[in-house]
């Protein structure tokens, strides 16, 4: 028998306890994190109804940035205003920030130890499988016709063969998507939403017919004030880091990355790689792979790899004499500038979305971008595979050195485990780490 009354509205302290807990258990990437929030907030606690949850999620899927943390910010903002949004957002990534910073210290201090090398030897091919599986998972949902398949292929060729920068690929895909939505609308109806649901878990605090809270109502004056405030925060932060050239470059770079993460973390990783590894040389390709492996095994958004990049980059550039202080400064700058726009998008766009709770716009451009993202992710898998299977290879000599057969076998087995047997990513990476240890000590 279903409950006929909605639960009591949680206090800010009660909500804070939940968001703090979520920060430590948010494994499994965006899909896993969204699933955890749905189960807890829609089904169990009934803080928000199924339809309102999906409505918020659809908006977050249209935005640049990590959709899971933006969804948490959105729901907390509806319930407790700006303070709630800040609390939910910060607590979502804070545990991962602390863990990755500590892991970076361990990595730089003991990275040449056989134990650590063995673990990463096993984890790297698992990362290849994880990224390839992400491409398959997104592609199987998004590429519903030949036009979208062609766009995915063109994106792969563009970045792999012609080394076209990720932002240009996103822009081209959005333009093609917009044009396709106008001239071939039936071919571009697959992206941008999670549909609707008729499931009912009982009355919710924020129910289907609940009025928009006073603080969430749209106001042109409030919109302008928020944009000005966020601009000032960004300018002040940039001024604070301007004394150190490396930190200033990180602030600029990760701000750009935050506005280009359409399609999730996997889609922006090639852009982060191009900038952090090739352009600024903050870290090496293998170090980037190691960071992604650790990002997969820690809670929080996968885009938290920026914390790793910032830490290693600041240490490699020796911005301060104390390496821990340098690394922490780099990690903090990378994380701050990556996530600041997420708060901007929700606090400025949320009221407009709530005011027009009908169908979302820009679906066709998102469909085009999603198709291109599949090709970009496949390129990322190829890049990781190349560094893993030919560990001594360089750009000038792409297949130099010995070819490693064991990582190939591990990568294939990992992909089958993820794809066919639906084994949890954490378990796959854990087993692969054990294989690497056994190999290292044989």
PyMOL commands that set and color helices and strands:
alter all, ss='L'
color gray80, all
select helices_A, chain A and resi 12-25+29-44+50-62+67-110+114-142+146-160+166-183+185-187+214-216+220-241+245-258+265-279+285-296+302-316+323-355+363-389+405-419+425-440
alter helices_A, ss='H'
color red, helices_A
deselect
rebuild
show_as cartoon
